Amino acid sequence: MTNTTGGAAARDDVRRLIELGIAMSAERNHNKLMEMILLAAKDITRADGGTLYLADDKTGSLAFAIMRNDSLAIALGGTTGQAIPFPPVPLFAADGSPNHKNVSAYAANTASTINIADAYDAVNFDFSGTKAFDAKTGYRSQSFLTVPLINHAGDVVGVLQLINARDAEGRVIPFSDAVTPLIEAMSGQAAVALDNALLLEAQKNLFTALIGVIGGAIDAKSPYTGGHCRRVPVLTTLLAQAAVAATDGPFADFHLSDDEWYELEVAGGLHDCGKVTTPEYVVDKATKLETIHNRIHEIRTRFEVVKRDAEIAYLEARLAGGDEATLRAERDARLAQLDADFAFVADCNVGGEFMSPDKMERLKAIGATRWRRTLDDRLGLSWEEAQRKPAEAAPLPAEERLLDDKPEHLVPHDKPVLQADNPWGFTVRPPEWKFNLGEIYNLSVGRGTLTAEDRYHISDHIMQTIIMLEALPFPKTLRRVPEWAGGHHEKMDGTGYPKSLRGEAMSLPARIMAIADIFEALTARDRPYKAPKTLSESIRIMSFMAKDQHIDAALFKLFLSSGVYRTYAERYLLPEQIDAVDIAPYLAC
């Protein structure tokens, strides 16, 4: 037991308190801090065991956080990873009155220290649980010192309970009254340090939850990109772990501190946060004519009108005395041609095959077909759409093309484009128009479904991600989040976006995230515009990207040799996607 009589001993106690206070204020991990508090108190008092409880305002209880007992070799809670199998101690009875039966609850409710020489002689507190524990283990719980942890605001944030003080010979003795003020002083320091650590942890949890909310918002707009936002961080972490574990080769010296792991977690969670600004009908554009709806239905209606006109023309010619057989044949040929033309247009809309020049010419020829509009096309428009219409309305009835690129299909930018004020160094140049909704223009897209304007909006998400993240006042430990999150569309040869960075200008975490982003996109099974690819197909495509210096070749080999690709596949891919992959040829390149 610490001897507090005498100047030298008192100075030693003060020195220990100062040193402990400095150590506690420097520790940010609340689990380590709680262990430091309990072990220091045990050491000062020569206690055989102890428990640290945390106050839980939501449940009105004291939760077991750390338990230690030297004689029984018990180490539970905290950094041990071993759960404490005891229920929380309620601070209030069923009727709402303060719980004064349990000594730890009494200390918390009254903010007072309780020193008990022998629990078996105590009459004011219920030690039946302690006695049952002793009967089961053969232990003898005797002296107790229970001290509330009170923060600077006067709130009890926890309770420190020490058991069985021992003298120099190891015999159990009561806790001396002289040591109590020292433990109370230490508990005050501990409460403030623990409160700060828990506050930091709460802020960290809040930020992590906010990242989840952003991902949920993207998910609400588009379940396809929402799944992507959840899976890329997982794959990024797997590959980063493989790089850290490497003992030779280009990644032998790569490591991440605890702060950097969290920095990578944040960057992964926010790597596509800019997608909240991207219209979902662009992100999920499954057909060429898709905006908020698939405009093929409008075109189908026009074809129906033209077919009806052909039927009416046939009937009018019959009434005028024309030859029935000839007219029928002409009508049937016309209807068959319209059916074939619409089938061709509909097939073009899907975007499954390359649009060759002859297909584009046929598309224009079909578009030249005329149909008659008898209703005013200015009625029911929004103010913005009405502004894009020509100043002079065409007289009715109006002859119009079956497929057309009209002036009102050109949607101007509603804000200055980035090149007008671009402090971020973006090299992506915006198109002339925000959107070009022209029907022939969209149907003539060579591959896939996206126009140049659509592709700009897709690439704009990463620019918006960087702008959003640069606007956040990240602390020093998270200062690289914008660079790590914003670099996953760059390429090793400098042909990526938005800054056209070359490999040497990209951090390793950004290059890791680039591989994770690509592999997830290739294997994703929830995209409306493509079927999910198998492992072998995806890895073959990525091997070409590594050869063309689009992704880091060394990281790609680590991705394969470490088995990260298969670990991820077993967790997220469909069974039919997981086929055999011979990685040897890729590793030999």
NORJOZI-V99426 format. One record per run of one state. SS is the DSSP state (H for helix, E for strand, - for the rest). FROM is the first residue (numbers start at 1). TO is the last residue. If there is no record, write none. Layout:
# NORJOZI-V99426
{{SS & FROM & TO} {SS & FROM & TO}}
This chain:
# NORJOZI-V99426
{{- & 1 & 6} {H & 7 & 26} {- & 27 & 29} {H & 30 & 45} {- & 46 & 46} {E & 47 & 56} {- & 57 & 60} {E & 61 & 69} {- & 70 & 73} {E & 74 & 77} {H & 78 & 80} {- & 81 & 88} {E & 89 & 90} {- & 91 & 91} {E & 92 & 92} {- & 93 & 97} {E & 98 & 98} {- & 99 & 102} {H & 103 & 110} {- & 111 & 113} {E & 114 & 116} {- & 117 & 118} {H & 119 & 121} {- & 122 & 127} {H & 128 & 137} {- & 138 & 143} {E & 144 & 150} {- & 151 & 155} {E & 156 & 166} {- & 167 & 171} {E & 172 & 173} {- & 174 & 176} {H & 177 & 221} {- & 222 & 222} {H & 223 & 245} {- & 246 & 248} {H & 249 & 251} {- & 252 & 257} {H & 258 & 269} {- & 270 & 272} {H & 273 & 277} {- & 278 & 279} {H & 280 & 283} {- & 284 & 289} {E & 290 & 290} {- & 291 & 293} {E & 294 & 294} {- & 295 & 295} {H & 296 & 319} {- & 320 & 323} {H & 324 & 350} {- & 351 & 356} {H & 357 & 367} {- & 368 & 369} {E & 370 & 373} {- & 374 & 382} {H & 383 & 387} {- & 388 & 397} {E & 398 & 401} {- & 402 & 406} {H & 407 & 409} {E & 410 & 411} {- & 412 & 417} {H & 418 & 420} {- & 421 & 434} {E & 435 & 436} {- & 437 & 438} {H & 439 & 443} {- & 444 & 451} {H & 452 & 470} {- & 471 & 475} {H & 476 & 478} {- & 479 & 480} {H & 481 & 486} {- & 487 & 492} {E & 493 & 493} {- & 494 & 501} {E & 502 & 502} {H & 503 & 505} {- & 506 & 507} {H & 508 & 523} {- & 524 & 534} {H & 535 & 547} {- & 548 & 552} {H & 553 & 561} {- & 562 & 563} {H & 564 & 572} {- & 573 & 574} {H & 575 & 577} {- & 578 & 583} {H & 584 & 588} {- & 589 & 589}}
